């Protein structure tokens, strides 16, 4: 679909045209789902973020301004921001109790909970052996759901450096836990 066609649909959506909204959804939903998936790494969360994005498109179609850029840029920005908002809402599991609950699972016996608390404490001790930036990268990737790209930007390092940090950090954690 051309930019002019997309802009025409946006104009009709601004007037409350549901058929235009349906046509727009069919035209751009796969692309926006892909954007959300890259950010969230989880299909269910990405679908929720995409739904949020389409609600925003429906509500803000009257604010769209023709600037000479492709309307897809506007859609992708909305989808990406919706996905990032969902990512930020994920609660970080930084304390030992939350990690213990995660390790124990949903239905845990007293014994399983005690073992999980013990393992969580061991993990916390091993995490402290990592350098602060690498510890932060591990927390960001595995507890907060941040992408490698986000971590690279956060620590101002190349993407492959983040991958190396995480791989080496996991090896060190595994070694520490095996002692």
Backbone as CSV, one residue per row, in Angstrom:
resi,resn,N_x,N_y,N_z,CA_x,CA_y,CA_z,C_x,C_y,C_z
1,UNK,0.855,-1.172,0.000,0.000,0.000,0.000,0.901,1.235,0.000
2,UNK,0.579,2.194,-0.815,1.409,3.397,-0.944,1.199,4.338,0.232
3,UNK,2.124,5.282,0.367,2.009,6.287,1.426,0.738,7.103,1.268
4,UNK,0.402,7.434,0.035,-0.817,8.211,-0.212,-2.055,7.423,0.223
5,UNK,-2.067,6.117,-0.057,-3.196,5.280,0.360,-3.299,5.230,1.886
6,UNK,-2.149,5.075,2.546,-2.141,5.037,4.008,-2.606,6.367,4.599
7,UNK,-2.161,7.467,4.011,-2.585,8.783,4.492,-4.084,8.987,4.292
8,UNK,-4.616,8.470,3.196,-6.064,8.558,2.962,-6.821,7.758,4.024
9,UNK,-6.296,6.595,4.360,-6.941,5.790,5.406,-6.885,6.509,6.755
10,UNK,-5.763,7.126,7.058,-5.640,7.863,8.319,-6.671,8.985,8.369
11,UNK,-6.846,9.678,7.267,-7.832,10.762,7.217,-9.237,10.238,7.468
12,UNK,-9.541,9.095,6.883,-10.875,8.490,7.087,-11.032,7.992,8.518
13,UNK,-9.959,7.462,9.095,-10.001,6.985,10.483,-10.242,8.166,11.419
14,UNK,-9.645,9.305,11.120,-9.840,10.500,11.939,-11.303,10.898,11.997
15,UNK,-12.055,10.514,10.966,-13.495,10.802,10.920,-14.321,9.672,11.522
16,UNK,-13.645,8.635,12.040,-14.349,7.525,12.690,-14.746,6.396,11.760
17,UNK,-14.121,6.296,10.600,-14.456,5.264,9.610,-13.847,3.918,10.025
18,UNK,-14.708,3.007,10.467,-14.250,1.692,10.933,-13.739,0.821,9.792
19,UNK,-14.313,0.945,8.629,-13.845,0.159,7.474,-12.418,0.553,7.104
20,UNK,-12.128,1.854,7.146,-10.771,2.323,6.858,-9.806,1.785,7.910
21,UNK,-10.253,1.747,9.161,-9.406,1.221,10.231,-9.121,-0.262,10.008
22,UNK,-10.130,-0.999,9.599,-9.959,-2.420,9.311,-8.971,-2.628,8.162
23,UNK,-9.095,-1.831,7.125,-8.169,-1.937,5.993,-6.743,-1.585,6.415
24,UNK,-6.613,-0.551,7.242,-5.287,-0.168,7.738,-4.695,-1.298,8.573
25,UNK,-5.507,-1.880,9.433,-5.040,-2.983,10.276,-4.508,-4.113,9.398
26,UNK,-5.281,-4.511,8.413,-4.861,-5.593,7.521,-3.555,-5.256,6.802
27,UNK,-3.362,-3.989,6.491,-2.187,-3.577,5.720,-0.914,-3.495,6.568
28,UNK,-1.031,-3.059,7.815,0.186,-2.783,8.585,0.388,-3.656,9.822
29,UNK,-0.606,-4.430,10.212,-0.490,-5.240,11.438,0.719,-6.179,11.429
30,UNK,0.991,-6.905,10.344,2.161,-7.800,10.383,3.471,-7.062,10.656
31,UNK,3.640,-5.907,10.052,4.868,-5.122,10.253,4.958,-4.638,11.703
32,UNK,3.841,-4.151,12.252,3.856,-3.637,13.618,4.051,-4.759,14.636
33,UNK,3.508,-5.931,14.344,3.732,-7.073,15.222,5.219,-7.428,15.233
34,UNK,5.854,-7.378,14.077,7.285,-7.648,13.992,8.101,-6.662,14.808
35,UNK,7.713,-5.398,14.768,8.411,-4.368,15.552,8.265,-4.670,17.039
36,UNK,7.048,-4.966,17.466,6.794,-5.255,18.884,7.521,-6.523,19.329
37,UNK,7.561,-7.526,18.456,8.259,-8.776,18.795,9.756,-8.552,19.001
38,UNK,10.350,-7.706,18.175,11.784,-7.426,18.321,12.078,-6.768,19.665
39,UNK,11.164,-5.941,20.140,11.383,-5.253,21.406,11.097,-6.176,22.592
40,UNK,9.991,-6.912,22.528,9.527,-7.670,23.693,9.989,-9.124,23.743
41,UNK,10.325,-9.697,22.592,10.785,-11.089,22.539,9.744,-12.081,23.052
42,UNK,8.469,-11.710,23.032,7.401,-12.574,23.517,6.150,-12.267,22.700
43,UNK,5.597,-13.281,22.041,4.491,-13.047,21.118,3.247,-12.493,21.810
44,UNK,2.888,-13.051,22.952,1.683,-12.579,23.642,1.821,-11.109,24.041
45,UNK,2.963,-10.748,24.583,3.200,-9.349,24.963,3.239,-8.451,23.731
46,UNK,3.820,-8.949,22.658,3.895,-8.173,21.418,2.497,-7.936,20.848
47,UNK,1.642,-8.943,20.914,0.267,-8.775,20.430,-0.472,-7.747,21.273
48,UNK,-0.254,-7.767,22.587,-0.875,-6.768,23.462,-0.365,-5.367,23.134
49,UNK,0.927,-5.253,22.907,1.511,-3.950,22.562,0.967,-3.460,21.222
50,UNK,0.799,-4.393,20.285,0.260,-4.011,18.982,-1.181,-3.514,19.136
51,UNK,-1.951,-4.175,19.985,-3.322,-3.724,20.233,-3.313,-2.312,20.814
52,UNK,-2.414,-2.067,21.776,-2.277,-0.720,22.344,-1.941,0.290,21.247
53,UNK,-1.054,-0.105,20.346,-0.657,0.793,19.260,-1.843,1.135,18.371
54,UNK,-2.661,0.147,18.048,-3.811,0.426,17.187,-4.860,1.279,17.887
55,UNK,-4.990,1.128,19.188,-5.899,2.005,19.938,-5.385,3.444,19.844
56,UNK,-4.079,3.610,19.993,-3.491,4.953,19.885,-3.668,5.518,18.477
57,UNK,-3.503,4.673,17.473,-3.692,5.136,16.095,-5.136,5.591,15.900
58,UNK,-6.083,4.807,16.395,-7.503,5.151,16.258,-7.798,6.482,16.957
59,UNK,-7.281,6.627,18.164,-7.575,7.832,18.951,-6.844,9.072,18.451
60,UNK,-5.685,8.889,17.838,-4.857,10.039,17.456,-4.756,10.267,15.956
61,UNK,-5.583,9.603,15.185,-5.514,9.767,13.730,-5.709,11.221,13.326
62,UNK,-6.512,11.954,14.087,-6.741,13.366,13.748,-5.512,14.231,14.002
63,UNK,-4.540,13.710,14.719,-3.307,14.456,15.009,-2.203,14.177,13.997
64,UNK,-2.417,13.192,13.139,-1.396,12.862,12.146,-1.228,14.037,11.189
65,UNK,0.004,14.425,10.962,0.298,15.530,10.045,1.127,14.997,8.888
66,UNK,0.720,15.340,7.696,1.481,14.946,6.517,2.752,15.783,6.503
67,UNK,3.885,15.089,6.609,5.176,15.789,6.704,6.101,15.446,5.549
68,UNK,5.652,14.573,4.689,6.525,14.129,3.612,7.186,12.808,3.939
69,UNK,7.148,12.406,5.221,7.676,11.103,5.621,6.593,10.057,5.414
70,UNK,7.008,8.838,5.343,6.049,7.753,5.184,5.186,7.621,6.435
71,UNK,3.892,7.406,6.282,3.039,7.183,7.452,3.466,5.933,8.234
72,UNK,4.152,5.007,7.547,4.645,3.817,8.248,5.597,4.207,9.373
73,UNK,6.335,5.297,9.198,7.233,5.768,10.245,6.438,6.110,11.497
74,UNK,5.286,6.758,11.300,4.413,7.120,12.419,3.879,5.861,13.095
75,UNK,3.401,4.902,12.302,2.861,3.657,12.857,3.936,2.890,13.631
76,UNK,5.112,2.778,13.032,6.202,2.024,13.660,6.629,2.695,14.964
77,UNK,6.679,4.013,14.979,7.034,4.735,16.199,6.021,4.462,17.302
78,UNK,4.748,4.488,16.956,3.705,4.206,17.944,3.832,2.773,18.458
79,UNK,4.028,1.817,17.553,4.153,0.410,17.954,5.389,0.197,18.825
80,UNK,6.498,0.772,18.423,7.737,0.614,19.193,7.584,1.222,20.580
81,UNK,7.001,2.420,20.671,6.813,3.062,21.965,5.855,2.262,22.854
82,UNK,4.823,1.682,22.253,3.893,0.844,23.020,4.605,-0.383,23.562
83,UNK,5.457,-0.979,22.750,6.218,-2.156,23.195,7.196,-1.776,24.305
84,UNK,7.859,-0.652,24.161,8.803,-0.199,25.190,8.060,0.100,26.486
85,UNK,6.877,0.700,26.386,6.076,0.954,27.584,5.751,-0.345,28.298
86,UNK,5.381,-1.373,27.547,5.090,-2.680,28.151,6.341,-3.271,28.784
87,UNK,7.461,-3.115,28.126,8.720,-3.641,28.650,9.062,-2.968,29.978
88,UNK,8.850,-1.675,30.062,9.159,-0.944,31.291,8.217,-1.312,32.435
89,UNK,7.018,-1.761,32.099,6.053,-2.129,33.143,6.375,-3.474,33.778
90,UNK,7.207,-4.267,33.104,7.599,-5.542,33.697,8.356,-5.262,34.982
91,UNK,7.961,-5.928,36.040,8.578,-5.682,37.335,9.929,-6.376,37.415
92,UNK,11.000,-5.636,37.709,12.287,-6.301,37.852,12.296,-7.180,39.102
93,UNK,12.869,-8.349,38.958,12.938,-9.295,40.075,14.329,-9.240,40.677
94,UNK,14.640,-8.172,41.390,15.989,-7.986,41.880,16.210,-8.552,43.266
95,UNK,15.178,-8.632,44.088,15.434,-9.105,45.437,15.397,-10.628,45.503
96,UNK,15.989,-11.157,46.527,16.127,-12.606,46.666,14.768,-13.271,46.791
97,UNK,13.831,-12.650,47.480,12.508,-13.257,47.662,11.799,-13.432,46.322
98,UNK,11.863,-12.425,45.458,11.221,-12.531,44.156,11.903,-13.601,43.314
99,UNK,13.223,-13.661,43.384,13.957,-14.683,42.649,13.604,-16.062,43.195
100,UNK,13.462,-16.178,44.504,13.084,-17.457,45.111,11.702,-17.896,44.634
101,UNK,10.772,-16.954,44.564,9.429,-17.292,44.071,9.491,-17.780,42.636
102,UNK,10.318,-17.142,41.838,10.468,-17.550,40.446,11.047,-18.956,40.352
103,UNK,12.060,-19.225,41.160,12.687,-20.540,41.130,11.749,-21.626,41.657
104,UNK,10.927,-21.305,42.651,10.042,-22.300,43.258,8.877,-22.644,42.345
105,UNK,8.475,-21.724,41.510,7.331,-21.973,40.641,6.033,-21.575,41.324
106,UNK,4.924,-21.853,40.648,3.619,-21.428,41.146,3.147,-22.249,42.349
107,UNK,3.331,-23.554,42.302,2.862,-24.415,43.370,4.080,-25.047,44.028
108,UNK,4.479,-24.476,45.142,5.689,-24.963,45.798,5.358,-25.445,47.199
109,UNK,5.960,-26.547,47.560,5.837,-27.031,48.933,6.782,-26.225,49.801
110,UNK,6.689,-26.413,51.106,7.597,-25.724,52.015,9.043,-26.057,51.707
111,UNK,9.300,-27.326,51.414,10.659,-27.754,51.107,11.153,-27.099,49.817
112,UNK,10.292,-27.071,48.797,10.681,-26.452,47.526,10.954,-24.961,47.710
113,UNK,10.157,-24.304,48.539,10.369,-22.882,48.796,11.692,-22.642,49.502
114,UNK,12.025,-23.508,50.460,13.292,-23.369,51.191,14.472,-23.571,50.247
115,UNK,14.369,-24.565,49.379,15.439,-24.815,48.409,15.571,-23.630,47.461
116,UNK,14.435,-23.116,47.011,14.467,-21.973,46.093,15.099,-20.755,46.765
117,UNK,14.773,-20.503,48.049,15.382,-19.376,48.764,16.891,-19.556,48.876
118,UNK,17.311,-20.786,49.149,18.737,-21.078,49.251,19.441,-20.845,47.909
119,UNK,18.837,-21.333,46.826,19.414,-21.142,45.487,19.453,-19.662,45.123
120,UNK,18.378,-18.937,45.472,18.330,-17.503,45.169,19.442,-16.769,45.910
121,UNK,19.679,-17.153,47.144,20.751,-16.523,47.917,22.102,-16.825,47.286
122,UNK,22.300,-18.060,46.831,23.568,-18.425,46.168,23.750,-17.616,44.886
123,UNK,22.679,-17.483,44.123,22.749,-16.708,42.874,23.098,-15.259,43.192
124,UNK,22.466,-14.704,44.227,22.734,-13.311,44.600,24.202,-13.129,44.974
125,UNK,24.765,-14.083,45.705,26.187,-14.007,46.077,27.059,-14.072,44.821
126,UNK,26.731,-14.993,43.935,27.516,-15.132,42.696,27.387,-13.890,41.813
127,UNK,26.211,-13.291,41.791,26.013,-12.071,40.992,26.938,-10.957,41.499
128,UNK,27.167,-10.921,42.810,28.030,-9.881,43.376,29.483,-10.045,42.946
129,UNK,29.854,-11.242,42.498,31.222,-11.476,42.020,31.450,-10.868,40.636
130,UNK,30.364,-10.579,39.919,30.495,-9.983,38.583,30.782,-8.497,38.715
131,UNK,31.471,-7.949,37.719,31.713,-6.514,37.674,30.367,-5.807,37.555
132,UNK,30.248,-4.589,38.100,28.947,-3.909,38.130,28.250,-3.789,36.768
133,UNK,28.990,-3.431,35.718,28.339,-3.275,34.419,27.869,-4.627,33.871
134,UNK,28.630,-5.655,34.097,28.240,-6.985,33.620,27.078,-7.537,34.439
135,UNK,27.101,-7.275,35.754,25.986,-7.667,36.619,24.707,-6.952,36.166
136,UNK,24.835,-5.677,35.864,23.684,-4.910,35.378,23.163,-5.431,34.050
137,UNK,24.078,-5.829,33.175,23.668,-6.373,31.873,22.934,-7.700,32.054
138,UNK,23.420,-8.554,32.960,22.747,-9.836,33.218,21.352,-9.579,33.786
139,UNK,21.275,-8.676,34.767,19.954,-8.334,35.333,19.038,-7.783,34.248
140,UNK,19.576,-6.881,33.445,18.763,-6.272,32.398,18.237,-7.287,31.401
141,UNK,19.112,-8.196,30.965,18.712,-9.167,29.939,17.797,-10.250,30.488
142,UNK,18.134,-10.805,31.658,17.446,-12.008,32.111,16.386,-11.766,33.169
143,UNK,16.417,-10.630,33.846,15.397,-10.358,34.847,14.451,-9.242,34.434
144,UNK,14.930,-8.308,33.620,14.111,-7.178,33.217,13.620,-7.285,31.777
145,UNK,14.142,-8.251,31.037,13.685,-8.459,29.666,14.203,-7.457,28.659
146,UNK,15.305,-6.811,28.940,15.852,-5.835,27.986,16.518,-6.565,26.822
147,UNK,16.469,-5.950,25.674,17.096,-6.541,24.493,18.590,-6.216,24.492
148,UNK,19.345,-6.958,23.686,20.777,-6.701,23.562,21.021,-5.286,23.039
149,UNK,20.173,-4.843,22.131,20.324,-3.503,21.553,20.145,-2.451,22.647
150,UNK,19.138,-2.638,23.504,18.925,-1.685,24.593,20.119,-1.663,25.544
151,UNK,20.629,-2.848,25.856,21.782,-2.918,26.758,23.012,-2.261,26.142
152,UNK,23.205,-2.472,24.850,24.345,-1.846,24.170,24.238,-0.323,24.255
153,UNK,23.039,0.191,24.055,22.835,1.640,24.145,23.010,2.117,25.589
154,UNK,22.506,1.345,26.538,22.570,1.718,27.948,24.020,1.820,28.438
155,UNK,24.849,0.862,28.004,26.244,0.836,28.450,27.200,1.469,27.439
156,UNK,26.652,1.954,26.334,27.438,2.621,25.296,28.592,1.741,24.819
157,UNK,28.235,0.493,24.474,29.203,-0.469,23.947,28.606,-1.119,22.703
158,UNK,29.449,-1.713,21.853,28.921,-2.395,20.668,28.052,-3.599,21.059
159,UNK,27.144,-3.955,20.181,26.212,-5.062,20.406,26.949,-6.359,20.712
160,UNK,28.008,-6.656,19.951,28.751,-7.893,20.191,29.445,-7.905,21.554
161,UNK,29.780,-6.736,22.065,30.363,-6.662,23.411,29.339,-7.100,24.445
162,UNK,28.090,-6.663,24.275,27.026,-7.079,25.197,26.856,-8.593,25.137
163,UNK,26.840,-9.147,23.948,26.704,-10.602,23.811,27.842,-11.330,24.522
164,UNK,29.065,-10.816,24.367,30.231,-11.418,25.017,30.116,-11.292,26.536
165,UNK,29.730,-10.123,27.017,29.552,-9.926,28.460,28.586,-10.960,29.021
166,UNK,27.445,-11.107,28.346,26.420,-12.012,28.868,26.896,-13.463,28.838
167,UNK,27.525,-13.859,27.748,28.003,-15.248,27.645,29.033,-15.529,28.734
168,UNK,30.009,-14.647,28.858,31.069,-14.848,29.858,30.513,-14.757,31.285
169,UNK,29.567,-13.868,31.505,28.969,-13.734,32.835,28.202,-14.984,33.215
170,UNK,27.467,-15.551,32.266,26.735,-16.788,32.559,27.697,-17.942,32.857
171,UNK,28.816,-17.980,32.162,29.830,-19.011,32.436,30.363,-18.828,33.850
172,UNK,30.676,-17.585,34.227,31.180,-17.316,35.578,30.135,-17.668,36.639
173,UNK,28.874,-17.363,36.364,27.815,-17.701,37.322,27.693,-19.213,37.477
174,UNK,27.756,-19.926,36.357,27.666,-21.375,36.415,28.842,-21.964,37.223
175,UNK,30.042,-21.416,36.992,31.214,-21.871,37.753,31.055,-21.589,39.236
176,UNK,30.569,-20.402,39.563,30.369,-20.019,40.956,29.337,-20.931,41.622
177,UNK,28.258,-21.208,40.934,27.195,-22.044,41.501,27.622,-23.506,41.654
178,UNK,28.622,-23.922,40.888,29.056,-25.319,40.980,30.071,-25.537,42.111
179,UNK,30.545,-24.466,42.730,31.497,-24.601,43.830,30.825,-25.119,45.079
